[in-house]
């Protein structure tokens, strides 16, 4: 990335992740420290998680990425929940 401020980098990355049709993610948190980007949050699929890194590599190829984005568990519950 260039010598832009960390706030600008975060905004630039968030916008890219939200506008790219592969990701279209608004809920992923982005934290920038120097040339290091940390992603966190939750997405629906493993493919979406991988695509976040791909989009980031295209818009900011000179940063290292720590992708802590989790894949949501969308399976049916193993047993019924009892309400008391």
C-alpha positions as a printed NumPy array, in Angstrom:
array([[  0.   ,   0.   ,   0.   ],
       [  1.038,   3.581,  -0.321],
       [  1.783,   6.084,   2.428],
       [ -1.914,   6.684,   3.108],
       [ -3.219,   6.903,   6.67 ],
       [ -4.398,   3.73 ,   8.421],
       [ -7.968,   5.071,   8.488],
       [ -7.911,   5.566,   4.727],
       [ -6.485,   2.069,   4.201],
       [ -9.24 ,   0.547,   6.341],
       [-11.92 ,   2.478,   4.43 ],
       [-10.384,   1.503,   1.077],
       [-10.257,  -2.196,   2.016],
       [-13.768,  -2.222,   3.532],
       [-15.154,  -0.611,   0.405],
       [-13.409,  -3.126,  -1.845],
       [-14.746,  -6.058,   0.203],
       [-18.266,  -4.606,   0.186],
       [-18.37 ,  -3.715,  -3.521],
       [-16.662,  -6.737,  -5.067],
       [-19.349,  -9.223,  -6.2  ],
       [-17.232, -12.161,  -5.001],
       [-17.359, -10.965,  -1.429],
       [-20.057,  -8.299,  -0.954],
       [-19.21 ,  -8.338,   2.749],
       [-20.187,  -5.498,   5.046],
       [-19.696,  -7.319,   8.352],
       [-16.013,  -8.185,   8.138],
       [-13.874,  -6.121,  10.477],
       [-10.641,  -4.702,   9.09 ],
       [ -7.719,  -3.573,  11.241],
       [ -4.564,  -2.103,   9.692],
       [ -1.199,  -1.802,  11.429],
       [  1.526,  -0.648,   9.064],
       [  1.704,  -3.178,   6.24 ],
       [ -0.32 ,  -5.788,   8.108],
       [ -4.088,  -6.275,   7.704],
       [ -6.157,  -8.275,  10.179],
       [ -9.594,  -9.528,   9.065],
       [-12.144, -10.817,  11.566],
       [-15.828, -11.601,  11.652],
       [-18.02 , -14.308,  10.192],
       [-19.017, -15.374,   6.676],
       [-21.359, -18.036,   5.304],
       [-18.88 , -20.269,   3.442],
       [-15.22 , -21.254,   3.271],
       [-15.184, -20.033,  -0.35 ],
       [-16.269, -16.559,   0.777],
       [-13.487, -16.551,   3.39 ],
       [-10.921, -17.405,   0.692],
       [-12.348, -14.786,  -1.665],
       [-11.814, -12.107,   0.997],
       [ -8.075, -12.789,   0.788],
       [ -8.165, -12.788,  -3.019],
       [ -9.875,  -9.396,  -3.18 ],
       [ -7.503,  -8.013,  -0.56 ],
       [ -4.499,  -9.276,  -2.542],
       [ -5.797,  -7.416,  -5.61 ],
       [ -6.428,  -4.079,  -3.874],
       [ -3.437,  -4.216,  -1.503],
       [ -0.842,  -6.668,  -2.856],
       [  1.94 ,  -5.337,  -0.638],
       [  0.386,  -6.181,   2.749],
       [  0.492,  -9.315,   4.855],
       [ -2.885, -10.696,   5.874],
       [ -4.062, -12.364,   9.057],
       [ -7.456, -13.831,   8.171],
       [ -9.327, -14.71 ,  11.374],
       [-12.723, -14.724,   9.664],
       [-14.829, -17.668,  10.841],
       [-17.26 , -19.692,   8.743],
       [-20.745, -19.696,  10.268],
       [-22.133, -23.032,  11.37 ],
       [-25.363, -23.348,   9.39 ],
       [-26.056, -27.   ,  10.137],
       [-29.292, -28.13 ,  11.728],
       [-29.045, -28.541,  15.5  ],
       [-28.157, -32.091,  16.555],
       [-31.043, -32.168,  19.01 ],
       [-34.132, -30.19 ,  19.845],
       [-33.784, -27.214,  22.084],
       [-35.979, -27.327,  25.143],
       [-37.455, -24.073,  26.376],
       [-38.344, -23.873,  30.051]])
